[in-house]
């Protein structure tokens, strides 16, 4: 018997998520947000609605998968925090993830440009190793 089922490529996906961030020993830095994400082929558009006066965030990204690797480019923009124009800004990031068995090796560069305060500008290089676990 021949399987005639066709597998369609992932063309469009929509997701809706709640994100709660909780830093130990710091109630001021904790925040909650709602995420709405649209992906079309290798492109994504995300909108994060900040709750309790936390600023909104918009993000555009492109992801290119090859072999066991994933190359990505990201641009994001933060709204002002409680109408303080010094706190808004844009961020850029690019990097690569490599999958080896249950491990993911990530290497990326990020840059944040605060529109109002140069003291908030930030950039850096990050390398991380993570392992997939299932319960």
C-alpha positions as CSV (number, residue, x, y, z in Angstrom):
1,X,0.0,0.0,0.0
2,X,1.4,3.4,-1.0
3,X,1.0,6.4,1.3
4,X,-0.6,9.2,-0.8
5,X,-0.7,11.8,2.0
6,X,1.0,15.1,1.0
7,X,3.0,17.1,3.4
8,X,2.5,20.9,2.8
9,X,5.3,23.3,3.7
10,X,4.9,25.6,6.6
11,X,3.6,28.7,5.0
12,X,1.7,30.7,7.6
13,X,1.6,30.3,11.4
14,X,0.0,32.5,14.1
15,X,0.6,32.2,17.8
16,X,-0.7,34.0,20.9
17,X,1.3,33.7,24.1
18,X,1.4,35.0,27.7
19,X,4.9,35.7,28.9
20,X,5.7,36.2,32.6
21,X,9.2,37.2,33.6
22,X,10.2,36.9,37.2
23,X,13.7,37.9,38.4
24,X,14.6,36.4,41.8
25,X,14.9,39.0,44.6
26,X,13.6,41.9,42.4
27,X,10.0,42.8,42.2
28,X,10.7,46.0,40.2
29,X,12.3,44.3,37.2
30,X,9.5,41.7,36.8
31,X,7.1,42.1,33.9
32,X,4.3,40.4,32.0
33,X,3.4,40.7,28.4
34,X,1.1,39.2,25.7
35,X,2.7,38.1,22.4
36,X,1.1,38.0,19.0
37,X,3.3,36.3,16.4
38,X,2.8,35.9,12.6
39,X,5.3,33.8,10.6
40,X,5.3,33.5,6.8
41,X,7.9,31.1,5.4
42,X,11.2,32.3,7.1
43,X,9.9,35.7,8.2
44,X,8.3,36.6,11.5
45,X,6.5,39.7,12.8
46,X,5.9,39.8,16.6
47,X,4.1,42.3,18.8
48,X,4.5,42.1,22.5
49,X,1.9,44.1,24.5
50,X,3.4,45.1,27.9
51,X,1.1,44.8,30.9
52,X,1.0,47.0,34.0
53,X,2.7,50.0,32.2
54,X,5.5,47.9,30.7
55,X,6.4,49.2,27.2
56,X,5.3,47.5,24.0
57,X,7.8,45.8,21.7
58,X,7.8,45.1,18.0
59,X,10.1,42.7,16.2
60,X,10.8,41.6,12.6
61,X,13.0,38.6,12.0
62,X,14.3,36.4,9.3
63,X,15.5,32.8,9.9
64,X,17.4,30.7,7.4
65,X,17.8,26.9,8.1
66,X,20.6,24.9,6.5
67,X,21.9,21.4,7.5
68,X,21.8,21.5,11.4
69,X,22.2,25.2,11.6
70,X,19.9,28.2,11.7
71,X,21.0,31.7,10.8
72,X,18.9,34.6,12.0
73,X,18.6,38.4,11.7
74,X,16.4,40.4,14.1
75,X,15.3,44.0,14.3
76,X,13.2,45.2,17.3
77,X,11.8,48.5,18.6
78,X,10.7,49.4,22.2
79,X,8.1,51.9,23.0
80,X,8.7,54.4,25.7
81,X,8.3,53.3,29.3
82,X,5.4,55.4,30.9
83,X,5.8,58.1,28.1
84,X,9.5,58.7,29.0
85,X,11.0,59.2,25.5
86,X,14.5,58.6,26.9
87,X,13.6,54.9,27.5
88,X,12.6,53.8,24.0
89,X,15.0,52.4,21.4
90,X,15.9,49.9,18.8
91,X,17.8,46.6,18.9
92,X,19.6,44.6,16.2
93,X,20.8,41.0,16.5
94,X,22.3,38.4,14.2
95,X,23.6,34.9,15.0
96,X,23.7,31.2,14.4
97,X,22.3,28.2,16.2
98,X,23.8,24.8,15.6
99,X,22.1,21.6,16.7
100,X,24.2,18.6,17.8
101,X,22.2,15.7,19.1
102,X,20.3,17.1,22.1
103,X,22.5,20.2,22.4
104,X,22.0,23.7,20.8
105,X,25.1,25.9,20.5
106,X,24.2,29.6,20.0
107,X,26.5,32.4,19.0
108,X,25.1,35.9,18.3
109,X,25.8,39.6,18.4
110,X,23.3,42.1,19.7
111,X,23.2,45.9,19.7
112,X,20.7,48.2,21.5
113,X,20.4,51.9,20.7
114,X,18.5,53.9,23.2
115,X,17.0,56.9,21.5
116,X,17.2,59.2,24.5
117,X,20.1,58.1,26.8
118,X,23.4,57.0,25.6
119,X,24.0,55.4,29.0
120,X,21.4,52.8,28.0
121,X,23.1,51.8,24.7
122,X,24.4,48.3,24.9
123,X,26.1,45.7,22.7
124,X,27.8,42.3,23.1
125,X,28.5,38.9,21.9
126,X,26.9,35.9,23.5
127,X,27.7,32.2,23.3
128,X,25.5,29.6,25.0
129,X,25.0,25.9,25.2
130,X,21.6,24.4,26.0
131,X,20.4,20.8,26.3
132,X,16.9,19.6,25.4
133,X,15.3,17.6,28.2
134,X,11.9,15.9,28.3
135,X,9.8,14.9,31.3
